[in-house]
Amino acid sequence: MKEERAVYPINKYDSRHDILHIYLSNRCNEYNASADEEYPNVYVLKDDDTDEIVGFKILDFTKNVGKVAKIYPQYNFRV
């Protein structure tokens, strides 16, 4: 049986610039988060206090979605 991955409360795709923004909670404005480019064109937002991943920004999404899905299989990167 295939496990369904979560759909996140805030998932914004900018088709004009091919950027996907994912926030793992609808409380994203409450996070004191920093973004680090962990892989080329892949920014991971982490809570500054807990180092927990709270979101992603993926540039050139259509080119990078396969790579990102392999690196972070526990997250859903569907648009």
C-alpha positions as CSV (number, residue, x, y, z in Angstrom):
1,M,0.0,0.0,0.0
2,K,1.4,3.4,-1.0
3,E,1.5,6.0,1.8
4,E,0.0,9.4,1.1
5,R,2.2,12.3,1.9
6,A,0.8,15.4,3.6
7,V,-0.7,18.4,1.9
8,Y,0.6,21.5,3.6
9,P,-1.5,24.5,4.6
10,I,0.5,27.0,2.5
11,N,1.8,25.9,-0.8
12,K,2.3,28.7,-3.3
13,Y,3.6,28.1,-6.8
14,D,4.8,31.2,-8.8
15,S,4.5,29.9,-12.4
16,R,5.9,33.1,-13.9
17,H,9.2,32.6,-12.0
18,D,9.0,28.8,-11.5
19,I,9.3,29.0,-7.7
20,L,7.5,26.8,-5.2
21,H,7.1,28.1,-1.6
22,I,6.0,25.5,1.0
23,Y,5.3,26.3,4.6
24,L,4.7,23.3,6.8
25,S,2.4,25.0,9.1
26,N,-0.3,27.7,8.8
27,R,1.4,29.5,11.6
28,C,4.4,30.3,9.4
29,N,4.4,34.0,10.4
30,E,5.1,33.0,14.0
31,Y,8.3,31.3,13.1
32,N,11.6,33.0,13.6
33,A,13.1,31.2,10.6
34,S,16.2,31.5,8.4
35,A,16.6,30.1,4.9
36,D,19.8,28.3,3.9
37,E,20.6,27.2,0.4
38,E,21.3,23.5,1.2
39,Y,21.4,22.5,-2.4
40,P,21.6,24.6,-5.6
41,N,18.3,26.4,-6.0
42,V,16.8,24.7,-2.9
43,Y,16.3,26.9,0.2
44,V,15.3,25.2,3.4
45,L,13.6,27.3,6.1
46,K,14.5,26.3,9.6
47,D,13.3,27.6,13.0
48,D,16.1,29.5,14.5
49,D,15.4,28.1,18.0
50,T,14.8,24.4,17.3
51,D,16.5,24.0,13.9
52,E,13.3,22.2,12.8
53,I,12.4,22.5,9.1
54,V,9.4,24.8,8.7
55,G,9.4,25.3,4.9
56,F,11.1,25.3,1.5
57,K,11.7,27.6,-1.4
58,I,12.6,25.8,-4.6
59,L,13.9,27.9,-7.5
60,D,13.5,26.5,-11.0
61,F,11.0,24.1,-9.6
62,T,10.1,22.2,-12.7
63,K,13.8,21.4,-13.2
64,N,14.5,20.5,-9.6
65,V,11.4,18.8,-8.3
66,G,12.8,15.3,-8.9
67,K,16.0,16.0,-7.2
68,V,14.3,17.6,-4.2
69,A,11.8,14.8,-3.9
70,K,14.7,12.3,-3.6
71,I,16.6,14.4,-1.0
72,Y,13.4,15.0,1.1
73,P,11.1,12.0,0.4
74,Q,9.1,12.7,3.6
75,Y,7.7,15.9,2.1
76,N,5.1,16.4,-0.6
77,F,6.3,18.7,-3.4
78,R,3.3,18.5,-5.6
79,V,1.9,21.7,-7.0
